[in-house]
């Protein structure tokens, strides 16, 4: 099965974690995505100058549904509340980009939600999509995301500018994926 068919198949699959689930986004989730994306921290780290409208997000979502190289999940708590998003995109047989990790500001420090969303999406990229490399770019001053990237084995490649702001571009090769560090963080949280 070609990677495009795999991507389309798994757009419907739920990935269950210990503290969150990655659930493919549906149109009904978009108002909450807009709310989360418009929070001050989200806008800052995404370098998003304008306030998103529901119409803008719906237009983006309709285009997303036509692509076969992109999987966009909602990050849901175990009681079914959407608290953020996680995405793999520009998926080819060899590589993909991980991004669009965003959490509701009120939930960000309440659990290892970002760590588990990143862990689950990386595990999916390597174990299901069978890519060899995952890339990401984090705003240079996003200490949390840069720390998580380093912990799981991403290697810094270069600085790049996106809309006038410095971002750090990283690559993670399958052999360098250190799932154990994130699993330990998640397990420690669950065992508390």
N, C-alpha and C positions, 0 to 999 in steps of 0.2 A: 504494500500500500504506500503510495507517495506521501510525502510529508504534508501536502496540501489537504489530502483526504483525512489524514490523522488530525490535523488542526481542526478541520470542520467537525469531525466526530467528537473531539474532546471539548468543543465549545459548549456541549450540553452536559458534561460530566461535573459532578461535585467532587472536590478534593477535601476529604475530612482530615482535620488536624486535632490536636489535643485541646486547644483553647479557641480556635476559630475554624471556620470552613471557608474554602474558596468556592463560591457559587457563581456560575456564569451570569453576568449582568443581563437583566431584562429591561425592557422599556419602562416598566413600572418602578424600577429602582432609580431612574434618572433624576427625579427631583431631589432625592437625598444625596446623590453624587454631586449635583450642582451645589447644594448647601455646603457639603464638605470641601469641595474644590474652591469655593469662594471664601473660606475662612482665611484669616490673615496669614497664618504660617504656611498654609497650602499655597496661597498666591505667591508668597515670598520664595519658597523653595522651588516652585515651578516657574518662577520668573514670569508670572501671569499678570500682565498690566491691566487687563480689563476684567470686569465682573462678568462671569458666564451667565447666560440666560438658559432657561430650560429649552428654548427653541435652538440655541446654539448646540447644546449637548445632544438634543434629539437629531439634529442634522448630522453631527459627527457620528452618532450611533448608527444611523441609517447607512452611512458610508462604510462604517466598520463591518456591518453585516455582509457587505459585498466582498470584503477582502478574505483571502484564504491564508493569510500569513500573520494572524493576530488573534490572541485569546485574551479577553478582558473579564476579570472576575471581580465580584464584590467580596470584600472581607466581611464575613458575618460572624457575630458571636454565636455561641451554642444555643442561645434562646431566640435566634433568628433576626437580630437587629443588625442592619448594615452599618459598619463603622469605617469603611474605607474601600480602596480599590487596589488591585494588583494586576499587572499585565505582562505578557510576553508578546513581542511583536517583531516585525521584520524577520520572521521565522523562515529559515531555509533548511536544507538537509544537514548543513554543517554548523550553523550558528543561529543565535537569536539575541534580541535585546530585552533586558528586563527593566521594567520601569513602571511609571504611574503608581508607585507605592505612595499612598496617601491615607492618613488616618484622621478621624474626627479629633480635633484638638482636645476635647474633654475626655476622650478614651485613650489617647496616646500613651499615657503613663500608668494606665490601670492594668496593664498586662503585657505579655511579650507578643502583642498582636503583629507588629511589623516584622519582628524576627521570625515568627512562624509563617507569615504570609510569604516572606522572602524564601525561607527554607522550603516550603511546599512547592513554590513555583520553580525553584532551582532543581529540586528533586524531580519534578515533572519534566522539566526541560531535558535533563540528562537521562532519566529512566524511561520516559514514555516517548518523547520526541527524538531521543537519541542524538541530540546535537553534541558537538565536540567543544564548542565555545559559547559562553554567554557573556555579553557585554552590558555595561551600564554606564551612565554618567550621572554624577551627583554634584549638586552645587558645592563649590569648594568649602563653604562654611557650614554645610549640613553634617555636623559632627556625628549624629546618630547613624545616618545612612552610610557615611564613610567608614565608621567603626564596624558596622555590621558587614559591610563589603569586605573589609580586611579580615575579619574573623572567619568568614567562610572561604577565604582563599583568593578573592579577587586581587589581581596585580594591577598597580597603577601603570598606565601606558603613556598618557599625555594630558596636558591641560588643553582645553578648548573653550572657545567663547561661543555662547549661545545668547542671542539677543543682548549682547553687550555685557554679559556676566560670565565669570570664569566658572567652568565645570571641570571636574576630574573624571577622565574617561578610564574605565577599568575593564580588564578581561579576566574571565574565569575559565580555565580549561577543566575539562571533566576530571582529569587526574588530580587536580589541585583542590577540588571541592571538599571542604572540611565541614561536613554535616554535623560532626560530633559537637562542635562548640555551640551551635545553635540548638541542637537537641538538648544539650545540658542546660542551657538557659531556660528552655521551655519546660523541661522536666522539673527543674528546681522550682519554677513558678507553680506547676501543678501539684507538687509535693508539699507546698507550704501549708 
